Amino acid sequence: MSVVKIGNGFYFLYIGFAAIFLLLLVLLLKRRSRKTVRTVLLVLLFANLALHYIKQAFPPYREEFPLSLRMSAMQNLCAVSTVLLPFIYLFKKQNVLHDYAYFIGVIGGLVALLYPTETIGKSVVAFDTIRFYLCHTILFAVPMAAAILGVYRPRLKMFWAIPLLFLVWQAFICANDYFLVAVGLVKGSFSDLLNPAFHNSSFTFGVRPDFAWAAKVFDPLVPWFFKTDAFGLNGGKPFYFPVLWLIVPSFVFLIPVYILLSSPFWISEAVKRRRNKRKGVKNVA
């Protein structure tokens, strides 16, 4: 059976698909009006949102229903982006949410494509394999195409908001997990959620034990009071205060990554403004 494995031909085939998808999207929309570009990008995002729920009608979700409904909630960073990005792009005028959508869409989509944990060992033509790659290709390609085509370009001055909105994304995941436990879609207790090894794909509740190297990087940046179980919530076991433990690491790591990812666009804008100033051309907002 043909399956996806890290580094095999099918792994690179799907990465190639994502690159070609972005290239074709940009080429097809390059000479179109801003309204047309926005409409196409919105259709893609809302189609992705629909797929997030329609997947319940297909295996393996169908066989696990209703417990599989947890997979259509905001269970990780990409799921939150899948649900919220369509509504962010409904705003015609650029705001800070578009800057963050560029960051989280590109990063989330790329990481998933390069390290597709959900597809490893699965058939290359299985519904869930195709759905996974289509979903994350759209998450990556839409914000990137919007930036390349000049519809919503990431701005350097918004760097401060990236870690703050990342924490908001994490808060959605945290609230979602507590809700899923409360309604029984995730089998466990509220105290189980405080165990970093339990239902914690986005590190919302701390560094997972299978990522020991990450603990060495993040732990020195986490204030002691965010790793102290002062209220006895976790029975003295290893503890990270949900979401809040990420405050310092988010500012330390995400701001430089955002500046790097957005630099081609704000540098080109700065060069363009300088060139126009030399020529005496007035910049139009």
Salt bridges, closest charged atoms under 4 A:
GLU63 OE2 - ARG62 NH2 3.90
ASP99 OD2 - ARG155 NH2 2.55
GLU118 OE1 - ARG131 NH2 3.59
ASP128 OD2 - LYS122 NZ 2.94
ASP128 OD1 - ARG131 NE 2.70
ASP177 OD1 - HIS199 ND1 3.33
ASP210 OD2 - ARG208 NH2 2.67
ASP219 OD2 - LYS227 NZ 3.19
GLU269 OE2 - ARG153 NH1 2.53
